[in-house]
């Protein structure tokens, strides 16, 4: 595992804050000695301006969740959604980034799906949705996905691998933000992005931290998250 370490001058004595991420364009992208992206850049800027000592580590989504729940160290993960279940074992920063409205990716010949209402989509019993296991799509959609009548294929794969499952007709569509779809489909001809109706504005992404992270640390980060330039 590649570890990127940043030791900043600080007048406070304390533990180094571990910042974990999984590369996921355009939200988080590795550079030679740091990270960038819609979520990565504002977090790094805030940490630097707040003079917080931190270490960056790349870890899978499931591992991030496990370590935050374990609460054995001061650790924060980039770009997570806030849910009632997660609030039981974690702390959150202020909003880092708000997505554009959620849509779906499906085969390019399924134009009837464009601007379809979410309830109409779920009523189409001949279509199977591909979802990421242990993943949140936002409170409203998470609840709708609990419908036992819904045909689902649940996987632990990355979004890149999920695209291949759609192309191989293992499922008919998957949910995705417009920002991420623009990156994933840049050179893709067999798949298209379709807008949805009936869902609220895009999901909000946060820095999610273990309970061991001091409230004062999160307040420092929040102060500089307001300036995302």
N, C-alpha and C positions, 0 to 999 in steps of 0.2 A: 504494500500500500504506500502510495506516495504521500508524504507529509510535507506541507508547506508551513513553515514556522515564521511568525512575525513577533519579535519582541520589541515592544515600544517603551520609550522612557515614561515612567510614571512615578509619582510620589507616594502612591498607595501600595501597601504591602498586602498581597493576597494571592490566591491561586490563579493560574493561567486559565482563561476561559476557552474551552474547546468548542470550536465552530465546525459543525459537520455539514457536508453537502453531498449531493449526487449530481454530476454534470447533466444538465437538462436545458438545452437551448430552447428559447432565448432567455430563460430565467437565470440559469447559472452556467457559466462557461469558464473552464480553466484557462489561465494565461501562463506565461513562463514562471511567474513567481507569486501569483495571486488568483483571484477570480473576478469575473465581470458578469454583466447581464442585468436584466430588469430587476432582479432581486439581489444578485450578488454585489453589484456596484454600490447601491445605497447602503447596504449593510457594512461593507468594508470601509466606505467613507465615514460612516457613523462611528465605527470602532476606532478608526484612526484619530478622528477629531476628539473623541471622548478620552483618548489616551488609555484605552483598555488593553491590557496584555492578553494576547490570544494566540491560539494555534489553529490552523486550518487542517482538517482531515477529510478525505473523501471516503464515504461509507455508503453502503446500500441503504435504501429506504427502510427496509425492515430492521436493520441494525440500528439505525438512528432512533427509531421508535422504541426499540428494546432498551437502549441505553438511557433514554430520557425517562422512561417508566421506571427503570431500576433505581434512579436517583442516587447514584453512588459517586457522582462527580458533577462539577459545574460544566454543563454542556448545553449548547443551543443548536438547533437545526434550521436550515434556511427554507423559507417559502412554503411553510405548512398552512393549511386551512385550520380555522378554529372550530372545534366541535365541543358539545357538552361533555362527551366521553373523555376527550383529551384534556379538557380543563380540570378534570379530577386529579390528574397527575402531572400537570405542567403549568408553566407561566408563559405569557405572551407579551411580545413587544406591541407597540402601536402598528398600524397597517404599514407594510413595506411597499406593497403594490396591489392594485386591483385589476383583475383580468377584464378583458372585453367579454361580452356575453358568450356563454358556452354554445358550441355547435357539435356536429358529428362528422366523422369521416366514413365514407362508404364508397363502393364502386362508382366510377364516373358515369355509368349508365342509369343511375338511380335518381334522375332529376326530380322525380315526384317527391323526394324527401326535402327539397329545398324550401325553407320557411314553414315546414310542417309544425303543427302544435305538438308539444311534448306528450300530451294525453292521447292525441291521435296516433302518434308514433308508437306508443306503448300498447295501443289497441290492435296493432297489426300483428296478429298471432303467427304469421308466417315468417316474421323477422326475428333474428336472434341478436341480442346485444352482447358485445364483448366488453367486459369490465375488469379492472385491475383489482386483485384481492387486497384486502386490508387498506384500501385507499378511499379517500373521501372526495366526492364530487360536489360537495356543498350540501348543506342541511336539507334543502328541499328535494334535490335529486336523490340523495341518499335514502330518503324516506320512500320515494317512488320506486326505487330499485329493490326495495324489500318485498314488493308484490310477488307472492309465490306463483302466480300465473304467468309471470314474465319469463320468456325463454332467455336464459343467460349462459354465457361461457365465461367462467371466472378464471383468470390466470395471474401469475406473478411476473409476467414478462414486462420488458420495457415497452414504451410506446412504439419504438422502432420495430420491435419484433411483432407487436400487435398488428402493425400495418400488414405484415406478411400473412398473418392469420386471416385478415379481412380479404386479401387478394386470393388466398387459397380457399375461401368460402367456408372457413371454420366458424364464422359469424358474419353478420350483415353490416354492422356498424359499431362504432366506438365513440364515446364522448371525448371532446378535446376543446381546449381554448383556441380562439382564433390566432393568438400570438404563436402558439406552438404548432398549429396546423400550417401556418405560413412557412415555418422552417422545415417541417417534416415532408411537406408536399412540394417543395421547391423544384425538384426534378422528377416528380412522380406524375405519370400520365394515366395510370389505371385507377387511381383514387382521387376523390374530390372532397372538398369541405362544403358542408351544407349548414346554413343558418337554421336556428330553431326559434319557435314562438312559444310563449307561455312560461319562460324562465325569467327570473329577475336579473338585475345587472350582474356583471361578472363577480366571481368569488374573490375574496380578499386574502392576501398572502401575508404571513407573519413570520417573525423569528420565534420559534417555539423552544422553550428552555425547561430544564429540569427544575424541580422545586428548590434545589440547593443554590441556584443562582440568586444572588442577593437582589432585592427589589431596587436598591440604589444603582446597581449595575444596569438593570433594565431601564431605569429612569434616565441614566446618562445616554444610553443608546437612543432612547425615544427622542431626547432633546435634539440630537443631530440627525435623526431620520427626517425631521421636518425640512431639512435642507438636502434635497436629493440630487442636486446638480453635481 
